Amino acid sequence: MSGTWIYVELVANNINKLQLTKQELAKLQRATEQEEGCIQFAVCQVNGESNIFTLWEHWVDEDAFRKHMQASHTQNYFALKLTRVRLSHRLKPLLDKSLICEV
């Protein structure tokens, strides 16, 4: 399956706001899943590290991803400053299958 694939690892900025962080990430996921060009957008919490989250993103193309980054719900999440990016990768699947993440 072609398109733009992205993996992002986020770290919560304040462990005391972890519940709020999870709520806002869930809100971001729900809004993003409705975007034109979004094939998959999954937010996962790392087992054993409650302050670490991963985003698994699959977009129809680079333009859809760029539009997502400028979308009001994405910008609103950034403005909250609840997390910071620890790492981010563009992915290239070895097989023609979707990535799956248990949420």
C-alpha atoms as a printed R data frame, in Angstrom:
    type eleno elety resid chain resno       x      y      z
1   ATOM     1    CA   MET     A     1   0.000  0.000  0.000
2   ATOM     2    CA   SER     A     2   1.583  3.265 -1.081
3   ATOM     3    CA   GLY     A     3   1.200  6.711  0.377
4   ATOM     4    CA   THR     A     4   2.968  8.549  3.158
5   ATOM     5    CA   TRP     A     5   3.726  6.551  6.325
6   ATOM     6    CA   ILE     A     6   4.927  8.235  9.514
7   ATOM     7    CA   TYR     A     7   5.917  7.050 12.981
8   ATOM     8    CA   VAL     A     8   6.202  9.595 15.800
9   ATOM     9    CA   GLU     A     9   7.202  9.066 19.417
10  ATOM    10    CA   LEU     A    10   5.908 11.630 21.901
11  ATOM    11    CA   VAL     A    11   6.889 12.258 25.524
12  ATOM    12    CA   ALA     A    12   4.441 13.861 27.945
13  ATOM    13    CA   ASN     A    13   5.811 17.152 29.245
14  ATOM    14    CA   ASN     A    14   4.112 16.894 32.640
15  ATOM    15    CA   ILE     A    15   3.365 13.555 34.285
16  ATOM    16    CA   ASN     A    16   0.797 15.362 36.482
17  ATOM    17    CA   LYS     A    17  -1.199 16.175 33.335
18  ATOM    18    CA   LEU     A    18  -1.107 12.646 31.956
19  ATOM    19    CA   GLN     A    19  -4.901 12.184 31.980
20  ATOM    20    CA   LEU     A    20  -5.387 15.477 30.126
21  ATOM    21    CA   THR     A    21  -2.670 14.469 27.654
22  ATOM    22    CA   LYS     A    22  -4.440 11.172 26.933
23  ATOM    23    CA   GLN     A    23  -7.793 12.927 26.514
24  ATOM    24    CA   GLU     A    24  -6.349 15.471 24.092
25  ATOM    25    CA   LEU     A    25  -4.501 12.815 22.076
26  ATOM    26    CA   ALA     A    26  -7.741 10.838 21.802
27  ATOM    27    CA   LYS     A    27  -9.521 13.989 20.637
28  ATOM    28    CA   LEU     A    28  -6.773 14.566 18.058
29  ATOM    29    CA   GLN     A    29  -7.096 10.981 16.820
30  ATOM    30    CA   ARG     A    30 -10.873 11.217 16.420
31  ATOM    31    CA   ALA     A    31 -10.628 14.491 14.470
32  ATOM    32    CA   THR     A    32  -7.723 13.289 12.328
33  ATOM    33    CA   GLU     A    33  -9.478 10.062 11.366
34  ATOM    34    CA   GLN     A    34 -12.164 12.222  9.718
35  ATOM    35    CA   GLU     A    35  -9.683 14.091  7.529
36  ATOM    36    CA   GLU     A    36  -9.708 13.580  3.791
37  ATOM    37    CA   GLY     A    37  -6.626 11.580  2.874
38  ATOM    38    CA   CYS     A    38  -6.214  9.873  6.251
39  ATOM    39    CA   ILE     A    39  -5.956  6.108  5.846
40  ATOM    40    CA   GLN     A    40  -4.798  5.380  9.400
41  ATOM    41    CA   PHE     A    41  -4.025  7.484 12.456
42  ATOM    42    CA   ALA     A    42  -3.497  5.542 15.678
43  ATOM    43    CA   VAL     A    43  -2.281  6.836 19.020
44  ATOM    44    CA   CYS     A    44  -0.761  4.213 21.315
45  ATOM    45    CA   GLN     A    45   0.596  4.406 24.860
46  ATOM    46    CA   VAL     A    46   3.801  2.466 25.499
47  ATOM    47    CA   ASN     A    47   3.341 -0.377 27.994
48  ATOM    48    CA   GLY     A    48   5.357  0.256 31.138
49  ATOM    49    CA   GLU     A    49   6.122  3.877 30.191
50  ATOM    50    CA   SER     A    50   2.904  5.798 30.754
51  ATOM    51    CA   ASN     A    51   4.447  9.094 29.629
52  ATOM    52    CA   ILE     A    52   5.412  7.805 26.141
53  ATOM    53    CA   PHE     A    53   2.996  7.725 23.196
54  ATOM    54    CA   THR     A    54   3.386  6.682 19.584
55  ATOM    55    CA   LEU     A    55   1.547  7.889 16.507
56  ATOM    56    CA   TRP     A    56   1.204  5.572 13.512
57  ATOM    57    CA   GLU     A    57   0.093  7.566 10.500
58  ATOM    58    CA   HIS     A    58  -0.756  6.550  6.941
59  ATOM    59    CA   TRP     A    59  -1.810  9.209  4.441
60  ATOM    60    CA   VAL     A    60  -2.798  8.915  0.776
61  ATOM    61    CA   ASP     A    61   0.051 11.277 -0.123
62  ATOM    62    CA   GLU     A    62   2.391 13.945  1.188
63  ATOM    63    CA   ASP     A    63  -0.136 16.699  0.464
64  ATOM    64    CA   ALA     A    64  -2.719 15.076  2.765
65  ATOM    65    CA   PHE     A    65  -0.115 14.933  5.537
66  ATOM    66    CA   ARG     A    66   0.817 18.605  5.024
67  ATOM    67    CA   LYS     A    67  -2.869 19.576  5.237
68  ATOM    68    CA   HIS     A    68  -3.173 17.582  8.462
69  ATOM    69    CA   MET     A    69  -0.252 19.462  9.990
70  ATOM    70    CA   GLN     A    70  -2.017 22.761  9.231
71  ATOM    71    CA   ALA     A    71  -5.497 21.615 10.319
72  ATOM    72    CA   SER     A    72  -7.026 23.569 13.199
73  ATOM    73    CA   HIS     A    73  -7.356 20.487 15.453
74  ATOM    74    CA   THR     A    74  -3.667 19.659 14.913
75  ATOM    75    CA   GLN     A    75  -2.575 23.237 15.594
76  ATOM    76    CA   ASN     A    76  -4.820 23.369 18.673
77  ATOM    77    CA   TYR     A    77  -3.143 20.220 20.028
78  ATOM    78    CA   PHE     A    78   0.327 21.701 19.420
79  ATOM    79    CA   ALA     A    79  -0.690 24.894 21.246
80  ATOM    80    CA   LEU     A    80  -1.458 22.892 24.396
81  ATOM    81    CA   LYS     A    81   2.254 21.909 24.671
82  ATOM    82    CA   LEU     A    82   1.350 18.657 26.443
83  ATOM    83    CA   THR     A    83   3.944 16.556 24.601
84  ATOM    84    CA   ARG     A    84   7.218 16.897 22.732
85  ATOM    85    CA   VAL     A    85   8.510 14.837 19.826
86  ATOM    86    CA   ARG     A    86  11.252 12.417 20.865
87  ATOM    87    CA   LEU     A    87  11.655 10.976 17.380
88  ATOM    88    CA   SER     A    88   9.911 10.909 14.046
89  ATOM    89    CA   HIS     A    89  10.436  8.679 11.012
90  ATOM    90    CA   ARG     A    90   9.072  8.376  7.525
91  ATOM    91    CA   LEU     A    91   8.379  4.679  6.928
92  ATOM    92    CA   LYS     A    92   8.533  2.428  3.908
93  ATOM    93    CA   PRO     A    93   6.597 -0.833  4.395
94  ATOM    94    CA   LEU     A    94   8.320 -4.003  3.232
95  ATOM    95    CA   LEU     A    95   4.993 -5.654  2.387
96  ATOM    96    CA   ASP     A    96   1.807 -4.279  0.917
97  ATOM    97    CA   LYS     A    97  -0.147 -4.321  4.211
98  ATOM    98    CA   SER     A    98  -1.408 -1.773  6.714
99  ATOM    99    CA   LEU     A    99   0.337 -1.304 10.027
100 ATOM   100    CA   ILE     A   100  -1.739 -2.353 13.009
101 ATOM   101    CA   CYS     A   101  -1.526 -0.919 16.502
102 ATOM   102    CA   GLU     A   102  -3.549 -2.052 19.500
103 ATOM   103    CA   VAL     A   103  -5.071  1.002 21.131
